[in-house]
Amino acid sequence: MPITRRPLVVGPLVLALVAGCGSPLTPPPLASPTVAPSPASSPAPSAAPSAEASIAASASIVVSSSPTTGAASWHMVSLPNQASIISLVDITAGPNAIVAIGGTGPNGAGAAWSSGDQGQTWNEEMIPADSRTPNRIVAWGEKFLVAGAGEFDCPHPFALQTWVRITGAVWAAAPDSPIFCVGGSAEVAVQDGKAVLVGTGTGDVPFVWSSSDGLRWTDGSSAVHPDMAPQAIVSGDAGFTVFGSSPTGPWALSSADGSTWTIEALPGNQGVSILAAFLREGRAAALAESGGAVGVLSKDASGAWLTEPATGLDAERVGRVVAIEDGLVAVGGGEVGPAAWVSAEGTAWRAVELPTDRNPGTILTGALAVGRRAFLIGQTSTGGRAVGVIWDGTASLLAP
């Protein structure tokens, strides 16, 4: 169940959340926001309640280089054509396969690697040739939906693109469409027969699209105001929820069907940035950050939005947060090397044991736990060049 953070965006994002519980932390309390009236068809959100505290086709099969059964440590997987892989950016699991996506040299052409036996063996799959490269993948029943971006024949020139892994190693690319020329980057979620793609395009233009096949998209961007930045999306039995930031504070956009949206303001001010969206007790929640302080935005049983402080997470080193079977994993890195943390509900985090065959230039970009196995993906360096890698191990390594 991948989470989408803003593009789970990384970087020193400044935030101040208004908390409904917990003790005061820096930065100091700030007034709750209101969201300006929208010229769009969606109703303007009501002001958030004030609160007392604030918180800031397929290739040869290659067997995994080391068995992991019973071993509480990470082992680097030897993928097909490993030397040509320059990036691995996302990984997820469907009912019958694990699929990771990334790029191969020399120009980062999009590719995928799949396993039908819980990571014991892997196949390489070529995504339809395009100058755009994949960066997000979600399982959609038996299919997989991928979103990506890159240079293209657009005025910017930059465009989004989507692909669908229909069955086995058979991939389909979305037909050329002017809608993709919005550019930027996107997060994606699926629920039943509907997919939703959200993000911020070139020129900070927000977009919200929906699709029934993952290839042809309907523009529903009138649901958001022009100064709003969608940063994360999550889906569940209740439908879709998008979280984002704006000059007046964070907000949430919800829809049961991915077409008709309702917007509401969240506690906080213009400094709030959303790191990730996830489900908490079946309800949508968000991990948010401000000036290094991290907190969780979630609804209580009455439907009121509350904030709770999060501890044990170094926000400056987090590149992405993803949902796994039993919780959340934050991954990233920096000059001192890779980093990863795990949490059951987003408030208390612990550091994850890291692969021993890493180097200071390694950055982790994704994580997955399936059954008794766990996976980390990322980019390391060998001989002065970037190499995309997968590590596997026992699921206990990512247990909250």
LINPE-V830048 format. One line per field, one symbol per residue. ss: DSSP state (A for helix, B for strand, O for the rest). phi: phi as a letter, one per 30 degrees, with the letter a starting at -180 (. if undefined). psi: psi as a letter, one per 40 degrees, with the letter a starting at -180 (. if undefined). A space follows every 10 residues. Layout:
ss = ???
phi = ???
psi = ???
This chain:
ss = OOOBOOOOOO OOOOOOBBBO OOOOOOOOOO OOOOOOOOOO OOOOOOOOOO OOBBBOOOOO OBBOOOOOOO OOOOBBOOOO OAAABBBBBB BBBOOOOBBB BBBBOOOOBB BBBBBOOOOO BBBBBBOOOO OOBBBBBBBB OOBBBBBBBB OOOOOOOOBB BBBBBBBOOB BBBOOOOAAA AAOOBBBBBB BOOBBBBBBB BOOOBBBBBB BOOOOOOBBO AAAOOOOOBB BBBBBBOOBB BBBBBOOOOO BBBBBOOOOO OBBBBOOOOO OOBBBBBBBB OOBBBBBBBB OOBBBBBBBO OOOOBBBBBO BOOOAAABBB BBBBOOBBBB BBBBOOBBBB BBBOOOOBBB BOOOOOOOOO OOBBBBBBBB OOBBBBBBBB BBOOBBBBBB BBBBAAAAOO
phi = .dcbdgffdc kdccbbcccc ajcdbdddeb dddbcdecdd dddddddddd bdcbbd.dcd dbdedbdcei cdadbddcde hedcdcabca aabcdbacbc babcddcied abbbbcbiid bbccbcdeea dcbdbbbbdb idcbcbcaal dadbedcabd abbbddahcc cbcddeaedd ddiibbcbbb ahcbcbcblb deihddbbbb acbiccccdc dddcddcccd babbbaedjc bccacadckd abbbadbibc cbcbdcdkbd ddbcdabacb hicdbbcbba hjdbbccacd ddjddbbbdc biccddcdca bbcbeclbbc blladdkdba bbbdbjcccb dcecedccbe ddbdbaaabb hcbbbcblbb bbiibdbdbb cbaddddcdd
psi = giihhiggii ighhihihie iiihiiiiii iiiihiihei diiiiiiiii idiih.iiai hhihdhiehe hfiihhhhih fddeheihei iihadeihhi iaiiieefhh iihiheffed iiihhhihhi eiiieiiihg beihhhiaia iigiddhiii iiihhdibfh iiihihidde edaaiiiiii hbehihhiah ahefhiihii ieeedhihhf eeeiideihh eiiiiadeai hhiaiieeii ihhihdeedh ihiiiihaae ehhhdiiihh feihiihiih fehiihhiia deeihiiiih iehgdeehdi hihadeaihh iaaadeaiii iiideedhii iihiidfiid ehhheiiihh beiiiiiaha ihfeiihhih iiaidddeh.
